[in-house]
């Protein structure tokens, strides 16, 4: 062979082998559920570079630093938990990631000073630490002696730092301007009268209206905590578009027809938090722990003491509440959940942006794992897995106004995704069959 031809061929080979990989990660031959609610896309390749999704197609794989074989596996967007609290984020954040929760919405809390919020954001933005992306509200706007300060008594509640007590409408303008300086999604407003007896007066409607007016002047949303139909009606009357709890509301679509029409016309987002109901029943069902892997992922103090007689008594009192108020002869988790999910299904079908959230931070509601329990409760009540996945991805990103960057697996968006070994459309419990978690285009380390 001509020596010049040999040199040319060797040069060509050298150039080819020394070329940098075109992609950081390629997930090949995977079944894609992109989060929009559209049909599953079989046997596609997803190409990731510099944290973004560059291409989704069925072409040749090409070169990548990491090629993940997705054959017979299922790819869904990273999940959002849109109602969380944490007093120990360094412990809790890796557990969110372990279970594929790549974004969280922190809705205030006793430790949530501006400094604590900043620490969480910094931890969540780290490239090297397993942590979800952090969105959050302001500190609680509430009233003296009301929820959450009375419900969850703690020395951490400090007026002006972790909570703001509204005493008159005159102070609201300056308080809203104060919190608007920070990177918040909006105001956390608590208007409820309890939940612990004796009840205190609900927040006056004029206070609620003023908070909404001042928030709008500062381009902020309001995220409201309600626990019954009266408080829901007050929130709607003020023009609030983000409801942080479904638990406690009981809609009659005929009797409450006027309020339901107001909901449909208001373009609201509504966070589910059905895990509150399940958490109250945990001490009566220790088998729920044994049926999972949580004992290897969480410390016993985080799971809660299921043998504590006080906790068992509380759980029994909760069932008595359902016997008395709802006339349930034998309240079970399924029949407590089913009537609520029936309402959620109706709202969802009529265009209400229903969003997944758990209210982590409460006993027996675990950071990460309980979002999967929330999804299972919705399926128990009759919702379809595809709709549930959309509630935890697309709908969540829509509520937080980040749908241009997150919430779906589409070209141009941030690469947050979970590779599953089993099909979640066959059973939503298959979202726990996690093979790989990718957050911000980086393969995440999970807890062993």
N, C-alpha and C positions, 0 to 999 in steps of 0.2 A: 504493500500500500504506500502511496505517495506520502512522504514524511510531513509535507505541509497539510495534507488532508487529516493526518493523525493529530497534528497539533490543533487544527480547527475543531475536530470532534471532541478532543479533550477539553478545549476551551468552552465549547458549548455545554458539555456535561458539567463542568465546574460551575458555570453560571447558573445552571438549573439547580444544582444541589445547594448552592450558597444563597439562593433567593430566600428572603425572609417569608415566614408563613403569612399567607394572605389574611387569615382569620385567627382570632384568639381561641374561639371555641366553635366547634361544629357539632350540632346534635343531628345525627344522620338517621334517615329511614324511620322517622318517628310518626306516631299518630298525634296530630296537633288539634287541641281544643283551645282556640285562641282567646276565649273570654268574651267575645261579642255576642254569644248565643247562636252563632252560625254553626252549620254542621261540621262534624269532625273531618279533618283533612288527613287521609291516610298516606303513610310512606313519603313524608317530605323531609327536606333538610333545612335546618335553621342555622344561619351563619351569624356569628357575633364578633364584633371588633370594637375595642375601646369602649366597652360597656353598652354598646347599642346593637340593635338587630339590623343587620345590613341587607339580608336577603332571605327569602323563604321560597324554596322551589324544589323541584325534583331533578335538578341537573346533577352532573358529577360532583362529588364531594370537594375535590380540590385539597389544598394544603391548610392545615390548622395546627396550632400548638397543642390543642386538646381536641381530639375527636371522640365523641361519646356515642356509642352505638345505641340508637333508640329503637332497634328492631323489637317489635311486639310490646313496646312501651308507649306511654302517653304523656304528652307535654301540656301543662296548663300554666297560666300566668301565676306569678307569686301572689299569695293571698294577703288581704288586708284584714286586720281586726280594728274596727272603727269605734270601739269603746273600751279603752284600756286605762288602767292605773298601775303604777309601780312605785314602790318605795325602795327598791333594790334593783335598779336597771342593769347593773353589771352581772347580776345573777340571772335576771329574767330575759334579757335580750338574746343570749345564745339559745335559749329554749324556744323563743319565737322562731329563730332561724332553723333550728332543728326540725321544726314542724312545718317549715315552708311559709311562715308568715313573714313576708319581706317588707311590709309597710304597716305601721300602726298609727292610730289616732289617739293621743293621750288627752283625756277630757278633764284636766285638772287633777287635784288630789292634795292631801295634807302636806306633802313634801314639795309641792310644785311652786317654788319660788322662781323668779326669773333666772337665777343662777342654776337651779336644778334643771329647768327646761333647757338651758344652754348646754349643760353637761350631757344631757340625753341626745340633743341634736348632734353634738360633736362626736359622741360615741357611735351614733347611727351613721355618720358620714365617713367613718374610718374605713380604709381599704383592707386593713389587716385583721380587724376584729369582727367576729360573727354578730351582727346586729342589724335590726330592721331599720328602714328609713323612718324618721320620726316626724310626724305632724302633730300639732297640738293646739288646743284652745288657749284662752287666757286662764287666769285663776278663776275660781268660782265667784260669780256675782250672786249673792244670796241675802238672807236676812238673819239678824241676830237670833240665835236659838233655834234655827231651822236646819234642814238637811243641807249639806252632809255633816256639818260640824257637830250637831247633836247626835246624829246617828252613829258616827265614827269618831268618838271623842279622842283627842290626841293633843299633846302639847305642841305638835308641829303646826297646828292651825294658828297662824299669826295674822291679825288683820293688817291689810296693806302689803303683805308679803305673799302668803299662800291663799288668802281669801279676802274678798271685799264685801262688807256688810252694807247694804243699801238702807239708808235711813230717811232720805228724802230725794225728790227728783233733781234738786239743784246740784247735788254732787255727781250725778251720773255723767254729765258732759265731760268733766275733767277726768273721771275714772276711765272712760272710754278712750279719751285722748292719750292717757297714760299707758294703757296696755297696747294701743295701736302702734306704739314705737317699736314693738317687738315682732318677730316673724310668726305670728299666730294665724290660724285659719279663721278665728272668730271668737266671739264672747261665749263663755260657758255660763248659762243662766239657769238657776234653780228656783222654781216658783212653788214647789209643792209644800203641803201643810204638815208633812210627817217625815217618814212613815211611822215613827214611834209615838204611841200615846203618851201624854195628852197632845192632841194636835195644836199647832200654832197657826195663826192666821196665814192664809196664802199671801204671796206677794201681791200687792194691789195692781190692778190692771194698768193704772197710770204709770207705775214704775216700769212695767214690761214694755209698754208702748214707747216710753222715753229711751230705754236701752236700745230698742230696735231703731228708733229715729237717729240716735247718735252713732250707732254702728254703721248705718247706711251712709252717714255724712263722712265717715272714715273708711269707706269701702270695705267694711267687715261684715261677715255673716254672723248670725246668732244661732247657737246650738243650745237647745233647751231640754232640760230634764223635767219630764212630766210623769205622773204615776196614776192618773185616772182621766176619765172623759172630761171632767170640768176643767182641769189644767190644760188638756189638749185644746179645748175650745178657746181658752184664754190665749194660748200661744198662737192659734190660727187667727184670732181676732186682731192680734198685734202684727200679723204678717210674717211670722217666723216660718222659715222654710226647712229647718233641720231639727228633727225630733230624735232624741238620743235613746229613748226606751220605747219598746212596744209593750213590754210586760206591765200589767196594771190597767191598760186600756181595754175596754170590752165594747166593741162596736155592734150595734144593732142596725143593719143597713136599711131598715124601714123606719124605726123610731128615730134614729139619728140621721135621717136622710139629708137634712139641711147641712149638717156638719160634714157628712161624707162628700156632698157635692163641693163644699168648700175645700176639702182635701184634694179632690180631683182637679180643681181649678187653680190650686196654689203651687203646683210644681215642686212638691216637697220631697225631701229625702228622709227616710225613716229607718233607724237602726234597730235591729231585732231584739237582742239581749234575752233570748229565751233561756240561756244558761242560768239566769237567776232562779228560775223555777226549778231546774234540775239540781242546782247547788243546794237549795233548801231541803232536798230529799236525800242527799248523799249519805247522811248518817244512818238512814234506814236501809241502805243498799251498799254494804261494803263490797259486794261482788262486782260492782262497777269498777272498782280499782283493780281487782284481780284480773278483769277481762282486758286490761290494757298493759302497756309497758311503762306506765308513769312512775312506778316505784323505782325503776332504774334511772330515770331522768330527773326526778325531783327529790329533794330531801323530805323526810317525813313531816317536818314542820310546815313545808309548803303544801303538802297534800291535805293536811288537817287531821285532827284526831277523831276518827270515826267511832271510837268507843266511848267518847266523852258523854256521860249521862245528860249534861246540860244541852249538848248539841242534839242528842236524840230527842230530848223533850221539845226543843225548838222545832225540829222536823215534824213531830207529831202535832204540834200546835198549827203548823202550816197546813197539814192535811185537814185539820178541824175547820180551818178557815174556808177551805174549798167545800167541805160538807155543808157548812152553814150558809155561806154567801151564794154558792152556785148550785146547791142542792145535789151534790155528788154523793151518792151512797158509799161508793168505794173509790175515792180518788187515786188514780195511778198516774205515772208519768205520762203515759200515752194519752189518756183522756184529758189531762190538764193541758197538754201541748196541742192536741188536735184541734180544739175549738179556736185557739189562737192562730194556728197556721191556716185554718179555713179563712179567717179574716185577712191574713197576710196574702194568701193566694188571690183573694178578690181584689185587694188593693193593687197588687202587682199586675194583675191582668188589666186593670184600669189605668195603668201608666204611672203608678206611684213608684218612685225610685227606692225600693227596699234594699237595705245594706246590711251586711253581716257585722255583728259586734257582740261581745260577750260580757263586758263589765268585769274584766280581770281585775284582781286585787281583792275581790270578795272571797271569802273562804270557799274552798272547793271549786273555784274557777281558776284554772291554771293557764299561765302565760304560754300560748302556743297550742297545747293539746286541746284546750277547750273550744277553740275555733272549729275544730273538726267535730267536736260534740255538738256545737251549735248547728252545723250543717246536717248532722245526723238527726237532730230534733226536727228540722224542717222537712227532711225526707220522711220521718216517722209520721208527720202530719199530712203528707201527701204531695209535697212539692217535688218537681222533677229535678234530677241532678244537674242538668244543663242550666236551669234557672238559678239553682243554688250557687253554682260556680260563678255565674255572672254577677250575682249579688255580692260575692266576695272579691271581685276583681273589677270589672267594668263599672258597675254601679258605685262601688266605693270610690274609685278614682273620679267619677263624675261628681259625687258629693263634695270631694275635696278640691275640685277644680284643677285636677292634674291629669285629665284624660288625654291630653296632648302628649304626655310623656310616659304614663304608666297605665296599668289596668288591663292591657291586652298584649298578646304576642303578635305585633305587626311591625312592618319595616319602619325604621326610624325611631322606635320607642326604646326606652331603657330595658336592658335584658334582665328582667326579674322573672324567674320561671322555676317550675318544679317538674322533675321527671319522675313519673310514677310507674311502678311495675305492673299495676292492674288498672283496668278500665273504670274510671270514676262514674261513667254514665250507666254502668251496670249496677253499681251501688256506691253511694257517696262515701261510704266508709273506706273505699279504696283510695281516697286521698291520703290515707295514712300509710300506703305502700310506697313510701318515698325512697327513690334510688339516689337522686341528686338534687341539691338546691343550688340555684344560680341567682346571685343577687348583685345587681349593678355590673353584670357581665363577668362576675368572678365566682368560681366554684367554691361553695362554702363548706367549712369544716363542721360536721355534725357531732353531737355528743355520742361517745362510744358507750 
